[in-house]
Amino acid sequence: MKNVVLTIAAIAVTVSAFTFLGADLKAPKIGENVQTFSLKNYDGKEFALDNLLKENKFVVAMFISTQCPVSNAYNERMEKLNEEYAKKGVAFVGINANVKETAADIAAHSKEHGFTFPVLKDINNKIADAYGAEHTPEVYVINAKGALVYHGRIDDSKDASKIQSKDLAITLDALLAGKEPPKTETKAFGCSIKRVEAD
């Protein structure tokens, strides 16, 4: 009985630690500058946020996964968005922060799904932590000055046939037209990002 109590207590402490870690993650506020990054694509090519911002009107940073079924439900939609908006001055980059998903996994996944946008490996989830990212998929739209202008979901349904609000596309259309998007924040949903264990 004593062992059962101790086990339950240990689980409670573990859950509390993870809850605190999640609660401690703070995304930059809308209008604030995000942390810059320089991360490598699965083929070793480096991509720096500063350079992307110099070359584009906006950057869409998408935290994604090779294994998450929710993230994978968006593979085709993410690629279509990239194809549509790249010619309008919007750069899309995937960021994989899951500790057990390797560069080889990312390469195979990207090729299998025909991604034409880079998927960068966020080693030790440093950028995910800096951005307060918790889910895959979760997106951040950054303007040319480095400020966050939208944070949240791509749209409102994992099932493409049930989409009611194409939030990311609506946001980009408004921004490219020089207007304020109707929503600057939405609730991202999906799998949790699998982080390195805290010391």
Backbone as CSV, one residue per row, in Angstrom:
resi,resn,N_x,N_y,N_z,CA_x,CA_y,CA_z,C_x,C_y,C_z
1,MET,0.835,-1.205,0.000,0.000,0.000,0.000,0.872,1.259,0.000
2,LYS,1.942,1.176,0.815,2.864,2.312,0.899,3.485,2.597,-0.460
3,ASN,3.855,1.523,-1.191,4.458,1.688,-2.515,3.492,2.324,-3.496
4,VAL,2.215,1.947,-3.395,1.183,2.521,-4.270,1.054,4.011,-4.026
5,VAL,1.037,4.395,-2.740,0.929,5.819,-2.382,2.120,6.600,-2.905
6,LEU,3.317,6.015,-2.737,4.528,6.684,-3.205,4.519,6.830,-4.718
7,THR,4.032,5.798,-5.416,3.959,5.851,-6.881,3.005,6.943,-7.338
8,ILE,1.843,7.014,-6.693,0.853,8.046,-7.031,1.428,9.430,-6.782
9,ALA,2.150,9.577,-5.666,2.759,10.873,-5.339,3.797,11.260,-6.387
10,ALA,4.588,10.261,-6.820,5.617,10.530,-7.833,4.982,10.965,-9.143
11,ILE,3.893,10.283,-9.514,3.190,10.658,-10.747,2.650,12.074,-10.639
12,ALA,2.090,12.408,-9.481,1.525,13.747,-9.276,2.593,14.820,-9.411
13,VAL,3.774,14.534,-8.847,4.881,15.494,-8.942,5.305,15.660,-10.390
14,THR,5.396,14.523,-11.116,5.788,14.568,-12.532,4.802,15.376,-13.340
15,VAL,3.511,15.117,-13.141,2.468,15.848,-13.862,2.536,17.331,-13.547
16,SER,2.750,17.646,-12.247,2.855,19.054,-11.856,4.030,19.726,-12.526
17,ALA,5.154,18.995,-12.626,6.351,19.565,-13.257,6.086,19.873,-14.713
18,PHE,5.426,18.930,-15.418,5.146,19.146,-16.826,4.109,20.244,-17.006
19,THR,3.135,20.301,-16.092,2.120,21.358,-16.169,2.775,22.718,-15.993
20,PHE,3.692,22.784,-15.022,4.376,24.046,-14.784,5.212,24.446,-15.982
21,LEU,5.898,23.452,-16.585,6.725,23.737,-17.761,5.870,24.315,-18.878
22,GLY,4.696,23.685,-19.105,3.802,24.179,-20.151,3.302,25.573,-19.843
23,ALA,2.950,25.791,-18.576,2.405,27.091,-18.189,3.471,28.176,-18.270
24,ASP,4.735,27.751,-18.128,5.831,28.708,-18.106,6.205,29.186,-19.508
25,LEU,5.736,28.462,-20.538,6.040,28.861,-21.905,5.203,30.084,-22.271
26,LYS,5.864,31.116,-22.716,5.155,32.348,-23.056,5.473,32.753,-24.483
27,ALA,4.439,32.800,-25.302,4.619,33.244,-26.685,4.804,34.754,-26.705
28,PRO,5.567,35.281,-27.663,5.648,36.730,-27.797,4.255,37.284,-28.093
29,LYS,3.994,38.467,-27.616,2.690,39.080,-27.846,2.618,39.641,-29.258
30,ILE,1.405,39.767,-29.754,1.205,40.364,-31.071,1.806,41.766,-31.079
31,GLY,2.605,42.047,-32.097,3.264,43.352,-32.200,4.678,43.361,-31.655
32,GLU,5.031,42.351,-30.863,6.389,42.255,-30.327,7.303,41.559,-31.319
33,ASN,8.571,41.904,-31.277,9.545,41.219,-32.136,9.809,39.818,-31.601
34,VAL,9.874,38.867,-32.514,10.166,37.489,-32.128,11.677,37.281,-32.092
35,GLN,12.082,36.213,-31.434,13.504,35.874,-31.424,13.910,35.397,-32.812
36,THR,15.011,35.908,-33.286,15.509,35.466,-34.587,16.074,34.053,-34.448
37,PHE,16.256,33.374,-35.562,16.828,32.040,-35.516,17.642,31.774,-36.769
38,SER,18.545,30.818,-36.648,19.302,30.320,-37.781,19.376,28.812,-37.600
39,LEU,18.570,28.080,-38.375,18.441,26.642,-38.221,18.735,25.939,-39.541
40,LYS,19.102,24.669,-39.444,19.451,23.916,-40.647,18.281,23.085,-41.151
41,ASN,18.127,23.096,-42.465,17.202,22.208,-43.140,17.742,20.778,-43.019
42,TYR,16.921,19.790,-43.341,17.356,18.401,-43.230,18.559,18.080,-44.119
43,ASP,18.786,18.894,-45.171,19.937,18.647,-46.054,21.181,19.422,-45.620
44,GLY,21.086,20.088,-44.468,22.232,20.808,-43.927,22.294,22.276,-44.304
45,LYS,21.418,22.717,-45.213,21.410,24.125,-45.598,20.825,24.963,-44.477
46,GLU,21.487,26.081,-44.183,21.058,26.924,-43.072,20.103,28.016,-43.550
47,PHE,19.080,28.249,-42.752,18.109,29.307,-43.033,18.043,30.229,-41.836
48,ALA,18.257,31.517,-42.078,18.209,32.511,-41.009,16.956,33.366,-41.164
49,LEU,16.250,33.578,-40.076,15.033,34.378,-40.125,15.315,35.776,-40.667
50,ASP,16.414,36.379,-40.248,16.742,37.737,-40.706,16.834,37.807,-42.231
51,ASN,17.449,36.812,-42.836,17.568,36.797,-44.295,16.222,36.587,-44.969
52,LEU,15.417,35.707,-44.407,14.087,35.474,-44.961,13.241,36.738,-44.911
53,LEU,13.385,37.500,-43.830,12.608,38.735,-43.677,13.069,39.809,-44.659
54,LYS,14.348,39.803,-44.983,14.865,40.780,-45.951,14.332,40.504,-47.354
55,GLU,14.065,39.241,-47.631,13.688,38.830,-48.978,12.180,38.695,-49.186
56,ASN,11.401,38.811,-48.105,9.962,38.582,-48.193,9.174,39.609,-47.384
57,LYS,7.897,39.701,-47.692,7.019,40.603,-46.943,6.656,40.013,-45.578
58,PHE,6.476,38.690,-45.562,6.118,37.986,-44.330,6.781,36.617,-44.319
59,VAL,6.972,36.102,-43.105,7.449,34.733,-42.928,6.431,33.990,-42.078
60,VAL,6.064,32.799,-42.527,5.178,31.931,-41.749,6.015,30.789,-41.192
61,ALA,6.213,30.788,-39.882,6.948,29.720,-39.207,5.929,28.721,-38.675
62,MET,6.030,27.468,-39.141,5.056,26.438,-38.776,5.749,25.337,-37.987
63,PHE,5.361,25.142,-36.747,5.892,24.030,-35.966,5.115,22.784,-36.360
64,ILE,5.835,21.795,-36.913,5.189,20.612,-37.461,5.912,19.352,-36.995
65,SER,5.336,18.201,-37.353,5.871,16.918,-36.909,5.818,15.904,-38.037
66,THR,6.703,14.913,-37.977,6.643,13.825,-38.949,5.663,12.740,-38.508
67,GLN,5.373,12.684,-37.212,4.591,11.581,-36.658,3.186,11.965,-36.194
68,CYS,2.979,13.192,-35.845,1.689,13.624,-35.296,0.580,13.498,-36.348
69,PRO,-0.498,12.777,-36.067,-1.572,12.635,-37.052,-2.280,13.945,-37.383
70,VAL,-2.325,14.855,-36.433,-2.960,16.149,-36.704,-2.092,16.965,-37.645
71,SER,-0.803,17.030,-37.348,0.119,17.737,-38.231,0.104,17.115,-39.619
72,ASN,0.097,15.801,-39.675,0.104,15.123,-40.970,-1.177,15.354,-41.767
73,ALA,-2.269,15.614,-41.080,-3.520,15.921,-41.779,-3.414,17.236,-42.548
74,TYR,-2.440,18.059,-42.162,-2.257,19.368,-42.784,-1.155,19.391,-43.847
75,ASN,-0.518,18.266,-44.113,0.604,18.265,-45.055,0.237,18.875,-46.404
76,GLU,-0.831,18.413,-46.994,-1.242,18.910,-48.312,-1.648,20.378,-48.241
77,ARG,-2.350,20.752,-47.182,-2.783,22.150,-47.036,-1.596,23.089,-46.867
78,MET,-0.605,22.656,-46.092,0.580,23.502,-45.898,1.316,23.716,-47.208
79,GLU,1.454,22.660,-47.985,2.150,22.784,-49.268,1.368,23.677,-50.233
80,LYS,0.054,23.548,-50.247,-0.759,24.393,-51.126,-0.676,25.864,-50.726
81,LEU,-0.675,26.135,-49.433,-0.529,27.506,-48.958,0.831,28.068,-49.366
82,ASN,1.861,27.252,-49.217,3.198,27.683,-49.628,3.231,28.021,-51.116
83,GLU,2.659,27.154,-51.933,2.661,27.380,-53.375,1.889,28.648,-53.750
84,GLU,0.780,28.884,-53.054,-0.054,30.050,-53.382,0.579,31.361,-52.948
85,TYR,1.163,31.376,-51.764,1.619,32.649,-51.203,3.101,32.949,-51.429
86,ALA,3.890,31.950,-51.811,5.317,32.207,-52.074,5.483,33.249,-53.170
87,LYS,4.624,33.201,-54.174,4.720,34.163,-55.287,4.205,35.545,-54.907
88,LYS,3.640,35.654,-53.706,3.128,36.942,-53.225,4.050,37.570,-52.182
89,GLY,5.201,36.916,-51.966,6.166,37.483,-51.022,6.056,36.950,-49.610
90,VAL,5.542,35.732,-49.480,5.421,35.106,-48.165,6.277,33.836,-48.152
91,ALA,7.205,33.749,-47.220,8.058,32.564,-47.092,7.504,31.651,-46.008
92,PHE,7.354,30.387,-46.344,6.923,29.385,-45.382,8.124,28.551,-44.955
93,VAL,8.241,28.309,-43.650,9.266,27.393,-43.140,8.631,26.490,-42.089
94,GLY,8.911,25.195,-42.221,8.510,24.271,-41.173,9.611,24.212,-40.131
95,ILE,9.231,24.004,-38.887,10.206,23.838,-37.810,9.820,22.584,-37.031
96,ASN,10.750,21.659,-36.914,10.509,20.430,-36.173,11.312,20.476,-34.880
97,ALA,10.594,20.519,-33.752,11.245,20.627,-32.448,11.128,19.341,-31.631
98,ASN,10.515,18.306,-32.199,10.348,17.060,-31.455,11.683,16.350,-31.275
99,VAL,11.994,16.020,-30.051,13.324,15.536,-29.706,13.697,14.237,-30.420
100,LYS,12.725,13.350,-30.658,13.036,12.046,-31.241,12.871,11.990,-32.760
101,GLU,12.530,13.100,-33.383,12.380,13.133,-34.839,13.667,13.700,-35.447
102,THR,14.398,12.849,-36.137,15.737,13.174,-36.614,15.712,13.889,-37.965
103,ALA,16.872,14.388,-38.354,17.006,15.023,-39.671,16.665,14.029,-40.780
104,ALA,17.030,12.771,-40.589,16.711,11.736,-41.574,15.201,11.520,-41.660
105,ASP,14.537,11.526,-40.518,13.070,11.400,-40.486,12.424,12.565,-41.231
106,ILE,12.935,13.761,-40.962,12.383,14.972,-41.579,12.595,14.947,-43.085
107,ALA,13.773,14.499,-43.510,14.071,14.423,-44.946,13.118,13.472,-45.644
108,ALA,12.942,12.286,-45.082,12.063,11.281,-45.688,10.624,11.780,-45.733
109,HIS,10.189,12.394,-44.659,8.819,12.910,-44.559,8.585,14.032,-45.562
110,SER,9.529,14.952,-45.663,9.402,16.088,-46.582,9.344,15.613,-48.033
111,LYS,10.178,14.645,-48.360,10.196,14.115,-49.732,8.927,13.327,-50.038
112,GLU,8.476,12.560,-49.067,7.261,11.757,-49.258,6.051,12.641,-49.554
113,HIS,5.997,13.804,-48.895,4.829,14.672,-49.045,5.062,15.840,-50.006
114,GLY,6.208,15.844,-50.665,6.470,16.836,-51.695,6.574,18.264,-51.202
115,PHE,7.096,18.450,-49.993,7.242,19.805,-49.468,8.260,20.586,-50.300
116,THR,7.885,21.775,-50.709,8.828,22.664,-51.392,9.317,23.765,-50.453
117,PHE,8.841,23.752,-49.230,9.353,24.678,-48.207,10.345,23.906,-47.332
118,PRO,11.328,24.598,-46.755,12.292,23.909,-45.903,11.652,23.491,-44.581
119,VAL,12.151,22.409,-44.014,11.742,21.994,-42.672,13.003,21.966,-41.813
120,LEU,13.077,22.865,-40.875,14.284,23.104,-40.094,14.240,22.331,-38.778
121,LYS,15.382,21.821,-38.364,15.455,21.081,-37.110,15.805,22.013,-35.961
122,ASP,14.901,22.089,-34.991,15.077,22.917,-33.794,15.648,22.035,-32.691
123,ILE,16.983,21.938,-32.653,17.647,21.073,-31.679,17.432,21.612,-30.267
124,ASN,17.050,20.690,-29.370,16.765,21.027,-27.967,15.601,22.019,-27.824
125,ASN,14.735,22.058,-28.833,13.509,22.872,-28.826,13.706,24.315,-28.334
126,LYS,14.862,24.902,-28.665,15.159,26.254,-28.185,14.233,27.307,-28.797
127,ILE,13.941,27.164,-30.095,13.066,28.150,-30.745,11.619,27.912,-30.341
128,ALA,11.233,26.655,-30.209,9.881,26.355,-29.719,9.667,26.983,-28.346
129,ASP,10.678,26.895,-27.490,10.574,27.501,-26.164,10.481,29.019,-26.255
130,ALA,11.322,29.611,-27.108,11.337,31.069,-27.246,10.013,31.601,-27.792
131,TYR,9.358,30.799,-28.627,8.092,31.218,-29.233,6.881,30.764,-28.421
132,GLY,7.121,29.947,-27.408,6.013,29.429,-26.617,5.171,28.423,-27.376
133,ALA,5.748,27.769,-28.372,5.004,26.804,-29.184,4.749,25.536,-28.383
134,GLU,3.528,25.039,-28.452,3.143,23.857,-27.695,2.590,22.729,-28.559
135,HIS,2.117,23.052,-29.764,1.430,22.050,-30.575,2.047,21.906,-31.967
136,THR,1.719,20.774,-32.589,1.967,20.615,-34.024,0.640,20.235,-34.668
137,PRO,0.163,21.074,-35.617,0.814,22.288,-36.126,0.458,23.532,-35.292
138,GLU,1.352,24.496,-35.299,1.134,25.812,-34.673,1.921,26.822,-35.503
139,VAL,1.276,27.926,-35.867,1.914,28.850,-36.806,2.101,30.250,-36.226
140,TYR,3.153,30.892,-36.721,3.498,32.264,-36.343,3.758,33.043,-37.628
141,VAL,3.048,34.146,-37.814,3.284,35.007,-38.982,4.081,36.218,-38.501
142,ILE,5.195,36.450,-39.169,6.136,37.499,-38.770,6.278,38.483,-39.918
143,ASN,6.180,39.788,-39.612,6.301,40.779,-40.685,7.761,41.124,-40.955
144,ALA,7.983,41.967,-41.954,9.347,42.269,-42.400,10.192,42.961,-41.329
145,LYS,9.530,43.529,-40.328,10.252,44.181,-39.231,10.574,43.207,-38.101
146,GLY,10.134,41.956,-38.253,10.417,40.959,-37.233,9.371,40.859,-36.150
147,ALA,8.225,41.518,-36.346,7.172,41.524,-35.322,6.136,40.441,-35.608
148,LEU,5.617,39.860,-34.556,4.580,38.846,-34.666,3.244,39.508,-35.002
149,VAL,2.590,39.041,-36.062,1.302,39.631,-36.464,0.156,38.621,-36.424
150,TYR,0.477,37.335,-36.282,-0.558,36.317,-36.114,0.065,35.096,-35.454
151,HIS,-0.710,34.475,-34.561,-0.263,33.260,-33.876,-1.467,32.359,-33.669
152,GLY,-1.321,31.078,-34.048,-2.407,30.150,-33.780,-2.482,29.011,-34.768
153,ARG,-3.700,28.737,-35.220,-3.959,27.577,-36.070,-3.915,27.945,-37.548
154,ILE,-3.867,26.912,-38.382,-3.939,27.106,-39.830,-5.387,27.303,-40.246
155,ASP,-6.244,26.451,-39.736,-7.692,26.603,-39.912,-8.358,25.898,-38.740
156,ASP,-9.672,25.720,-38.807,-10.392,25.268,-37.614,-10.773,23.790,-37.607
157,SER,-10.228,22.971,-38.512,-10.582,21.557,-38.488,-9.488,20.676,-39.075
158,LYS,-9.175,19.612,-38.354,-8.251,18.599,-38.881,-8.812,17.993,-40.159
159,ASP,-10.131,17.839,-40.207,-10.824,17.278,-41.369,-11.039,18.382,-42.399
160,ALA,-10.367,18.279,-43.522,-10.432,19.340,-44.536,-11.847,19.583,-45.050
161,SER,-12.708,18.578,-44.955,-14.081,18.730,-45.455,-14.970,19.500,-44.484
162,LYS,-14.461,19.761,-43.275,-15.280,20.428,-42.252,-14.758,21.813,-41.889
163,ILE,-13.858,22.357,-42.692,-13.292,23.680,-42.390,-14.361,24.759,-42.496
164,GLN,-14.453,25.580,-41.476,-15.361,26.722,-41.470,-14.606,28.045,-41.596
165,SER,-13.358,28.053,-41.107,-12.584,29.298,-41.105,-11.125,29.030,-41.481
166,LYS,-10.709,29.525,-42.633,-9.322,29.355,-43.096,-8.475,30.499,-42.526
167,ASP,-8.194,30.389,-41.244,-7.624,31.506,-40.489,-6.307,32.040,-41.050
168,LEU,-5.388,31.140,-41.386,-4.091,31.595,-41.878,-4.226,32.290,-43.230
169,ALA,-4.995,31.709,-44.141,-5.191,32.313,-45.461,-5.890,33.661,-45.345
170,ILE,-6.889,33.745,-44.490,-7.612,35.012,-44.273,-6.645,36.070,-43.745
171,THR,-5.799,35.658,-42.815,-4.810,36.576,-42.233,-3.840,37.086,-43.292
172,LEU,-3.301,36.177,-44.086,-2.326,36.570,-45.104,-2.955,37.475,-46.159
173,ASP,-4.179,37.168,-46.555,-4.867,38.011,-47.546,-5.038,39.431,-47.028
174,ALA,-5.421,39.545,-45.757,-5.602,40.869,-45.160,-4.272,41.615,-45.069
175,LEU,-3.252,40.949,-44.590,-1.947,41.589,-44.427,-1.368,42.037,-45.770
176,LEU,-1.496,41.203,-46.769,-0.967,41.550,-48.097,-1.731,42.705,-48.731
177,ALA,-2.969,42.889,-48.292,-3.783,44.007,-48.782,-3.577,45.262,-47.936
178,GLY,-2.678,45.171,-46.954,-2.395,46.318,-46.095,-3.430,46.551,-45.023
179,LYS,-4.196,45.510,-44.685,-5.256,45.639,-43.694,-4.930,44.838,-42.440
180,GLU,-5.631,45.166,-41.361,-5.501,44.389,-40.136,-6.270,43.083,-40.308
181,PRO,-5.690,41.944,-39.956,-6.442,40.695,-40.040,-7.582,40.686,-39.036
182,PRO,-8.687,40.003,-39.351,-9.822,39.968,-38.434,-9.486,39.345,-37.084
183,LYS,-8.544,38.382,-37.084,-8.086,37.773,-35.836,-6.565,37.718,-35.866
184,THR,-5.955,38.116,-34.789,-4.495,38.026,-34.705,-4.055,36.812,-33.886
185,GLU,-4.982,36.229,-33.145,-4.677,35.036,-32.364,-5.835,34.059,-32.427
186,THR,-5.515,32.791,-32.620,-6.489,31.718,-32.556,-5.888,30.589,-31.729
187,LYS,-6.713,29.637,-31.355,-6.242,28.531,-30.516,-5.680,27.420,-31.391
188,ALA,-4.373,27.200,-31.294,-3.754,26.092,-32.016,-4.148,24.775,-31.361
189,PHE,-4.226,23.716,-32.159,-4.553,22.396,-31.620,-3.730,21.351,-32.358
190,GLY,-3.527,20.225,-31.710,-2.739,19.158,-32.313,-1.987,18.398,-31.241
191,CYS,-0.923,17.720,-31.648,-0.102,16.960,-30.703,0.821,17.909,-29.944
192,SER,1.175,17.524,-28.734,2.120,18.341,-27.980,3.523,18.149,-28.550
193,ILE,4.321,19.209,-28.489,5.721,19.112,-28.913,6.483,18.306,-27.872
194,LYS,7.198,17.301,-28.342,7.948,16.409,-27.431,9.332,17.005,-27.185
195,ARG,9.469,17.628,-26.030,10.681,18.379,-25.706,11.749,17.510,-25.038
196,VAL,12.973,18.051,-25.009,14.035,17.392,-24.235,13.657,17.483,-22.755
197,GLU,14.120,16.515,-21.989,13.827,16.523,-20.560,14.629,17.594,-19.865
198,ALA,13.965,18.345,-18.996,14.652,19.398,-18.251,15.594,18.770,-17.229
199,ASP,16.739,19.423,-17.010,17.702,18.916,-16.025,17.160,19.096,-14.618
